[in-house]
């Protein structure tokens, strides 16, 4: 059964742990950088202690050269360790970021069309890019700052307690105030930040939607309307963002105030203790350094907490994409489909759309190898869904589909889809060269094979007239080509793939008569010797089919040849009459499919 599965909602802490866990791929490099970061923390703690020793020696008019020399050596070592952490952490974080981006991209392109339709391409792109940016920042921050800060605080506490308990308690009070302030603000902003992320996705989704249909926007003079709609969404985003920013701004005020009070308190209490000979001047200086060091570490951790909570919805969206599945997964031990003849059988196949009464129900038919099956019916009858099940873009809820007697649920997805070529109504072209678009189905094809496929698709002549010929870059979705040219490239791509099973999904709709005639000739060449499934509203394109299946409300209600169905006077006959066929058309026998040698 097909499902859309997503992992349970993760807490912010779970998100952070999962992000750090992704560094495990480069375990040894991560360990080395972390060790260097710990050394940096120890050096930073050693410096205040050496300062205290030097100040006390100078106050007692003793030689401090040895202590100062050791301080200098420790400082130089700290600089070297800090540079090592900075350079290696940067490289590691960049590598893992690009790997995470590649992983998300590879997963996104195998998710079903329904997922992309629900989310929107702009929102999916934003999820990938913003998610990997957030991961990069988390990794870099952990390796450069967080680990050093945590180790520094852990080591600082016992050192301060050993030096003077009273002064150490002042530092402890500062740490507690920072912690409470961060917890309070995180609690107040968690819900608001999730809303902010949703508005961000709405903005990106709207931008992607409009830019993807910019020709419609311009044709209907909707430029101002779309711009105003986007501004309205941005205003909603800002209204959600401002309260969150106010709370984080308040956190900065609270922590800065606590830091100032702490430093003042150290001087005040230190002066009293010094008057009682309970502390030395050097130790007071050390505690001031401890306070500044602790404030710096707490500021770093506080800033990290702010960004982590702000980016938690972004990371959550990224992991939801990574974890999403269409439910169509290879069966363990699936075997490749080999030496395919193209005999296809549907046995009591049923598929229901999620939260909907629509789908296809109890579909039964068989297509012999080399035969042509046409699927016709009103919009929403289930034609495209039937053939999506054959490609395993969806999985049936009941029944099974076999190719040459093999259940397609038990074969590898790659081998199944390599056995099927599809020509869509929308040609589905990339912003690449003509040759690259034709090679989509066979990347290792030679130039001669590409040209032969283009000639069979009646595309070579127009290609030769383009600047650069087969090297001509056609623009996004083939914007530099006419509709007929785009369809002929799609046909050439299918010819070159040379798959034994062919699906023609409204491949000639919305074309003028002359262009349709040329494309029909190309399609007839493509169909020769292949098991072909045709989805069509224009019934003239299915008159030569061996079997026509008439679907309504997801069920096959009529089946037969063209003239047989017309004679029955049912739904198909009505569709034919509404299509404008004349009486001679109805009586004429269906034209034969011309025999043509298959592509290389």
Buried (B, 14 or more C-beta within 10 A) or exposed (E): EBEBEEEEEBEBEBBBEBBBEBBEEBEEBBEBBBBBBBBBBBBBBBBBBBBBBBBBBBEEEEEBEEBBEBBEEBBEBBEBBBEBBBEBBBEBBEBBBEBBBEBBEEBBEEBBEBBBEEBBBBBBBBBBBBBBBBBBBBBBBBBBBBBBBBBBBEBBBEBBBEBBEEBBEBBBBBBEBBBEBBEBBBEBBBEBBEBBBBBBBBBBBBBBBBEBBEEEBEEEEBEEEBEEEBEEBBEBBEEBBEBBBBBBEBBBEBBEEBBEBBBEBBEEBBEEBBEEEEBBBBBBBBBBBBBBBBBBBBBBBBBBBBBBBBBBBBBBBBBBBBEBBBEBEBEEEBEEBEEBBBBBBBBEBBBBBEEEEBBBBBBEBEBBBBBBBBBBBBEEBBBBBBBBBBBBBBBBBEBBBBBBEBEBBBBBBEBBBBBBBBBBBBBBBBBBBBBBBBBBBBEEBEEEBBBBBBBBBBBBEBBEEBEEBBEBBBEEBBEBBEBBBBBBBBBBBBBBBBBBBBBBBBBBBEBEEEBBEBBBBBBBBBBBBBBBBBBBBBBBBBBBBBBBBBBBBBBBBBBBBBBEBBEEEBBBBEBBEEEEBEEEBBEEEBEEBEEBEBBB
